[in-house]
Amino acid sequence: MRQLDLKAALDAICQETQDAVHGAGFQDVVIGLSGGLDSSLVCAIAVRALGSQHVHGVLLPGPFSSEGSISDAEELATRLDVSTITLPITDAYDALAATYARACGMPLAGLASENTQARLRMCAIMALSNANGWLMLNTGNLSEAAMGYSTLYGDTAGAFAPIGGLYKTEAIALARFMNDQAKAEGKVEPIPQSIISKPPSAELSEGQTDEASLGISYDELDRILSELLDEGKHQEELAGQEKEVWERYLRYSFKREMEPAFADVSAYVKGRI
């Protein structure tokens, strides 16, 4: 597994985020805040890169959102001094689900239900983006993109992905690093510990967790992905779960074509700087 120089990577991500936003002619950004680690980390990075007055968070609770995730997102925004808007999607989802059920000939469930929620959130964020002239930042990571664990036209949306070049375990490490930096400077940790410690979940169905949906832990997934993508492990060496991960990686190349540009941190792998 590659080892990042977290300070160098964070500095590079912040600079690339600032360059991407200003280069596109924007001053402000909008981020969907789920109460999860990825969106929280992107928000903290955006604040560091652009200033809190230029970062706007949107809470989009749906039919399966937990109270803890909502309160975590609110606490994050308070710590980062970021303005927020809350736009529940449940009523819109219920209306669409009823309409789609008639067309599908069955109640909306499973993947169709989950993806509809993700796309509704995208529509809400993009409406605010267009109305206010805010650039939408994507909150996806490299592990999700590699496995196609994202919704086309939903959480693949956004103009730039600050952590799109980070594996999930690296995103967690970077969040901890930002908190450690803040503590060393006598400041409040930007990212609540409850966000870092809870099991990652898109909260699109009852009791859903990312690792259960993927069928593999992020620790193991990222180890395999790093061997394949960073170390160039040969396909003939693959067997079992490694082979399954590689086959899934190849299968979802069409989704990666839809992912936004992201900050490249490959230069900051220890030993290569």
C-alpha positions, 0 to 999 in steps of 0.5 A, spaced: 500 500 500 502 506 498 504 511 503 502 518 502 506 524 505 500 527 508 502 534 509 504 535 502 498 531 499 494 536 503 497 542 500 497 540 493 490 538 494 488 545 497 492 548 491 489 544 486 482 546 488 483 553 489 486 553 482 480 549 479 475 553 482 478 560 480 480 558 473 473 556 472 471 563 474 468 562 480 469 564 487 464 560 491 463 552 492 457 548 494 458 541 497 452 536 499 454 535 506 451 528 508 455 527 515 459 522 512 467 522 512 468 524 504 463 530 504 466 533 511 473 532 508 472 536 502 468 541 506 474 542 510 479 542 504 475 547 501 475 552 507 482 551 507 483 553 500 478 558 499 475 561 506 469 559 509 465 565 507 466 562 500 463 555 502 456 553 502 453 546 505 447 543 503 444 538 508 439 533 504 436 528 508 432 523 505 428 517 507 433 513 510 438 519 513 439 518 520 439 523 526 446 522 527 448 524 520 444 530 520 447 532 527 454 531 525 453 535 518 451 541 522 456 540 527 461 540 522 458 546 519 459 550 525 466 548 526 468 550 519 464 556 520 460 554 513 453 557 511 448 551 510 441 550 507 437 544 509 433 541 503 429 534 505 428 530 499 423 525 502 417 528 499 420 529 492 422 522 492 415 519 495 412 523 489 417 520 484 417 513 487 409 513 486 410 516 478 416 511 477 412 505 480 406 506 475 411 506 469 415 500 472 409 496 474 412 495 481 414 499 487 420 502 486 426 498 490 433 496 490 438 500 486 432 504 482 430 506 489 437 508 491 439 511 485 433 516 485 435 518 491 442 520 489 440 523 483 435 527 487 440 530 491 444 532 485 438 536 482 438 540 489 445 542 489 445 543 482 439 548 482 443 552 488 449 552 484 445 555 478 441 560 482 447 562 486 453 562 481 456 556 486 461 551 483 459 544 485 464 540 488 464 532 488 466 528 494 467 522 491 474 518 492 478 513 488 476 507 492 469 508 490 470 510 483 475 504 481 469 499 483 463 503 480 460 504 487 457 511 485 451 513 481 451 516 474 448 523 474 448 523 482 454 522 486 458 522 480 456 530 479 461 536 480 466 540 477 472 538 481 473 532 486 478 534 491 479 527 494 478 523 487 485 521 487 485 518 494 483 511 496 478 511 502 483 509 507 487 515 505 481 520 506 480 517 513 488 518 514 488 525 511 482 527 516 485 525 522 491 529 520 487 535 519 485 534 526 491 533 529 494 539 525 488 543 528 490 540 535 497 542 535 495 549 534 490 549 539 484 549 535 478 545 535 478 539 530 475 541 524 472 534 523 468 531 529 470 524 531 464 521 530 464 522 523 471 519 522 469 513 527 462 511 524 462 505 519 461 509 512 454 509 509 451 512 503 444 511 507 440 509 501 437 503 504 435 501 511 442 499 515 446 499 509 453 500 510 459 501 504 463 495 506 457 490 506 455 493 499 462 492 496 463 485 499 470 487 502 473 492 507 476 498 505 483 496 508 483 490 504 480 493 497 485 499 498 491 494 499 489 490 492 487 497 488 494 499 490 497 493 488 494 493 481 494 501 480 500 503 483 505 497 483 502 494 477 501 487 479 500 482 473 494 480 471 496 473 471 498 473 478 491 475 480 486 470 484 480 470 488 478 476 491 484 480 487 481 477 481 474 479 482 476 486 484 480 487 478 474 484 473 470 489 477 475 495 476 475 493 468 467 493 468 466 500 471 471 503 466 465 507 463 463 510 470 470 513 471 469 516 464 464 520 467 467 522 474 470 529 474 477 531 474 481 530 481 487 533 485 493 528 483 497 526 489 501 520 486 507 525 486 506 525 494 507 518 495 513 517 500 519 515 496 517 518 490 517 526 492 
